[in-house]
Amino acid sequence: QVQLVESGGGLVQDGGSLRLSCAASGTMFSSDVMGWYRQDPGKKRELVASITSNGRTYYVDSVKGRFTISRDNAKNTVYLQMNSLKPEDTAVYYCNVRRDLSTTVYWGQGTQVTVSS
């Protein structure tokens, strides 16, 4: 089992920055992929960014060049640095751990990010 605790959400103005953190506890494996999803009410949850233990990253097109995902393997923590935030980035952001070659996934409780125009 893996427990995920997120922090760092909040209210920011258009063009501002926020940094999300997610600390994982429990049994983690080096092959686990860590990532961030977001969901706006009435919309489908979407993958924003992910990172493997060796640093390979993925970003959805809408955040490329603005968001940076990073990971501290020693602390089992994943971060999402969000710059140049836009109102359309407003959503609940969820931390995620996916077991490689498995259907097992773990979710955090979510943290609200609101960008005002």
C-alpha positions as CSV (number, residue, x, y, z in Angstrom):
1,Q,0.0,0.0,0.0
2,V,1.1,3.6,-0.7
3,Q,-0.3,6.7,1.0
4,L,0.1,10.0,-0.8
5,V,-0.2,13.4,0.9
6,E,-0.3,16.5,-1.3
7,S,0.4,20.1,-0.4
8,G,1.0,23.5,-2.0
9,G,-2.3,24.3,-3.7
10,G,-4.0,27.7,-3.4
11,L,-5.2,30.8,-5.0
12,V,-2.9,32.7,-7.4
13,Q,-3.4,35.5,-10.0
14,D,-3.0,35.0,-13.7
15,G,0.7,34.6,-14.5
16,G,1.6,33.6,-11.0
17,S,3.4,30.5,-9.8
18,L,2.7,27.6,-7.4
19,R,4.7,24.5,-6.3
20,L,2.8,21.3,-5.5
21,S,4.4,18.6,-3.4
22,C,3.4,15.0,-2.9
23,A,5.0,12.8,-0.3
24,A,4.5,9.0,-0.6
25,S,4.7,6.6,2.3
26,G,4.5,2.8,2.3
27,T,6.0,0.4,-0.1
28,M,7.5,2.1,-3.1
29,F,9.5,0.5,-5.9
30,S,12.1,2.0,-8.1
31,S,10.0,1.3,-11.2
32,D,7.0,3.3,-9.9
33,V,5.9,6.2,-12.0
34,M,4.8,9.3,-10.2
35,G,2.6,11.9,-11.7
36,W,0.0,14.7,-11.4
37,Y,-3.5,14.7,-12.8
38,R,-6.1,17.4,-12.6
39,Q,-9.8,17.6,-12.8
40,D,-12.2,20.4,-13.2
41,P,-15.9,19.8,-12.3
42,G,-17.7,18.3,-15.2
43,K,-14.5,17.4,-17.0
44,K,-12.5,14.2,-17.3
45,R,-9.5,13.8,-15.1
46,E,-6.4,14.4,-17.3
47,L,-2.7,13.5,-16.9
48,V,-0.7,16.7,-16.5
49,A,2.8,15.3,-16.1
50,S,4.6,12.2,-15.0
51,I,8.1,11.1,-14.2
52,T,9.9,7.8,-13.8
53,S,12.6,7.1,-11.2
54,N,15.3,7.7,-13.7
55,G,13.9,11.1,-14.7
56,R,12.0,10.5,-17.9
57,T,9.2,12.9,-18.1
58,Y,5.9,13.4,-19.9
59,Y,3.9,16.7,-20.1
60,V,0.5,17.3,-21.6
61,D,0.8,19.8,-24.5
62,S,-1.1,22.6,-22.6
63,V,1.5,22.9,-19.9
64,K,4.8,22.3,-21.8
65,G,7.2,25.1,-21.1
66,R,5.3,26.3,-18.0
67,F,5.2,23.3,-15.7
68,T,8.2,21.2,-14.4
69,I,7.8,17.9,-12.7
70,S,10.7,16.6,-10.5
71,R,11.2,13.8,-8.1
72,D,13.3,13.1,-5.0
73,N,13.6,9.3,-4.9
74,A,15.3,9.3,-1.5
75,K,12.3,11.1,0.0
76,N,9.7,9.4,-2.2
77,T,8.4,12.9,-3.1
78,V,7.3,14.4,-6.4
79,Y,6.9,18.1,-7.1
80,L,5.1,20.1,-9.7
81,Q,6.5,23.6,-10.3
82,M,3.8,25.6,-12.1
83,N,4.8,28.9,-13.7
84,S,2.9,31.4,-15.9
85,L,-0.4,30.0,-14.5
86,K,-3.6,30.6,-16.5
87,P,-7.2,30.6,-15.4
88,E,-7.7,27.4,-17.4
89,D,-5.2,25.7,-15.1
90,T,-7.8,25.9,-12.3
91,A,-8.6,22.4,-11.1
92,V,-8.2,20.0,-8.3
93,Y,-4.7,18.4,-8.7
94,Y,-4.2,14.8,-7.7
95,C,-0.9,13.1,-7.1
96,N,-0.7,9.6,-8.6
97,V,1.6,6.6,-8.3
98,R,1.4,3.9,-10.9
99,R,3.1,0.5,-10.5
100,D,5.0,-0.2,-13.7
101,L,3.7,-3.2,-15.7
102,S,0.6,-3.2,-13.4
103,T,-2.9,-1.8,-13.2
104,T,-2.3,-0.8,-9.6
105,V,-2.5,2.9,-9.0
106,Y,-2.7,5.1,-5.9
107,W,-4.2,8.5,-5.5
108,G,-3.8,11.5,-3.2
109,Q,-6.7,13.4,-1.8
110,G,-6.3,16.3,-4.2
111,T,-5.4,19.9,-3.7
112,Q,-7.2,22.9,-5.2
113,V,-5.4,25.2,-7.5
114,T,-7.4,28.4,-8.5
115,V,-6.0,30.9,-10.9
116,S,-7.9,34.2,-11.0
117,S,-8.0,36.4,-14.1
